[in-house]
Amino acid sequence: MITKHIQNPYTKQTRNLLLGVGLVFCLVWVSCFLPSEAKAESASLFLTPASQSLETGERFSMEVNVDTGSIPINAGQAIIHFPYDTLEIVSISKENSIFSFWPEEPVFSNSTGEISFVGGLPTPGFTGIGNLITVEFKARQLGVSNLTFGDARVLADDGKGTNVLVYLKSAKYFILEKITLSGKEPEAALPQIFSLTHPQEDEWYNNNSPSFKWNLTPGITDVSFDLNQKPEAMPDTVSEGIKEFKKYEKVLDGIWYFHLSSKDETGWLEPVHYKIQIDTTPPNLFELVIDNAGDPTNPKPSIYFETSDAASGIKNYKLKIGQGDFSNLMLAQINPVFLSLQDPGSREIIVRAVDKAGNSVQAESFINIESIESPEINVWPKKYIAGEEVFYIEGKSLPNAEITIFLKKDNKEIRKWQTISNNQGEWSFSTREFLKSGNYSLSALAQDNRGAISDFSDAKEIEIFFSGLFFGPLMVSFKTLVLSLFLVLCLGIIIFAYFFYKNRLAKRVLIKETCEAREILKENFDSLGKEIEKRIEMADNQPGFSEAEKDVCENIKKALKTTKKKIEKEIKDIERELK
């Protein structure tokens, strides 16, 4: 009895232990062999219908849906791009949406081809498949319309706002002038097949509900059809009646063939075939590997990633860095992808793998670029008189770095200068720029030859006085003003002296000419007077010279003397003015 009492507890504990170990092993084994999609806690966004053929002018509705898997969500946002040359949005509806409040209402632009929204709902959130918004489109003109997601997020109701979006499915619509089976008459009375959902046989579609349409010529009494993965299969001879349309639901991924036989009075005719390619499964999950070559300050890290798609294959990758837009990467561009020059700080990296059917899966990671050593400002003018002094600063930094110096006032950049540090990391800068009076802050940052950037140095306070005057936007220092006035004065004196000299020289010439004119006039008037007197005396001695003629001669003598006196007086006045 004692032995049995001792053995029972030991046996029970052993059994429980073995059972626990077995349960753990089973869970591990199951988790290892479950598909990655089943293990991952992820959500997906998809557009419904995924593919469709339309006529120009036709209207149709497209739903933006979310599948949360088993994760409760409480918010979501997305940007959807559509070709505005082939499609036009008529309206957007929130009527059947799972979201109850909208931080950003659904909006659209037919000029840029973009739809955006941000919505949410309170705890406990939503779990399952639900509608976010419904968009009514109008087909504008012929063409293929690819609708794709831009920046998108689905946030879990976990109190942290974790983005659980991993899978996305785009949509493809075909706008036709008129949906017809053929522009030609059918040959040998054979029907021609067309698919409204999969209109191009060599294209991949993520729509697993294909529909087929065909025409029947007169005389056809029965049809038989089948959908399988055999290119040249024959449908059975069991009649489906007179039908011209067939739709299938939940067809598995792969390449499928629709086979159609028709019967007339002669019997069953040769079958016709139509190929469709279906891929509703996104590419396999993958991870991003960030490689900064062991240097946390590396401004151009590279990333590695790769995945595969079992059905249609990978078409391309899309890369998004921080707040930028997605850019396309061809398959030849990966492993590694060298990122463009990055500023210091942490930013999100999203890589989206897109297969040929428009399904995509994305992986996210973060890059954190550390700053290089900040420069130091060791010498600077705490007080600076602009217009009279040289603005000089110097400091230390990493060797051979480009130093950018910032002068700010009220946190606004006023000036920016650049210089280079030497092999010892010493740098200096000087300028004579005019600056308005006030209190400023002076700081600097460095950039090495790789493009890596430092943080700003400690700010230095500086008080600036401007010794001068303002003429609108023009600043003139007092020294410059005095020098300018002095130069103007000197120039005025030179000009005055020049004109004074020229005036004196002209006066001398005039005086000389006036004296010469006076002498000539005096000489000529004396000669003229003597000649006149001589002629008068000769006339007096001649007989018959009357008294009246004598009076005329006397008057001429008097007029001559008077004119001589007046001319001499005017010449004296001119000489007096010229002195």
Salt bridges, closest charged atoms under 4 A:
GLU105 OE1 - LYS94 NZ 2.60
GLU114 OE1 - HIS81 ND1 3.89
GLU136 OE2 - ARG59 NH1 3.68
ASP202 OD1 - LYS275 NZ 3.28
GLU203 OE1 - LYS172 NZ 2.83
GLU232 OE1 - HIS273 NE2 3.54
GLU249 OE2 - LYS247 NZ 3.78
ASP295 OD2 - ARG450 NH1 2.47
GLU348 OE1 - ARG153 NH2 2.59
GLU433 OE1 - ARG415 NE 2.67
ASP448 OD2 - ARG450 NH2 2.94
ASP526 OD1 - LYS564 NZ 2.22
GLU531 OE2 - ARG535 NE 3.00
GLU547 OE2 - LYS550 NZ 3.91
GLU554 OE2 - LYS557 NZ 3.97
ASP573 OD2 - LYS569 NZ 3.37
ASP573 OD1 - ARG576 NH1 2.74
GLU575 OE1 - ARG518 NH1 2.94
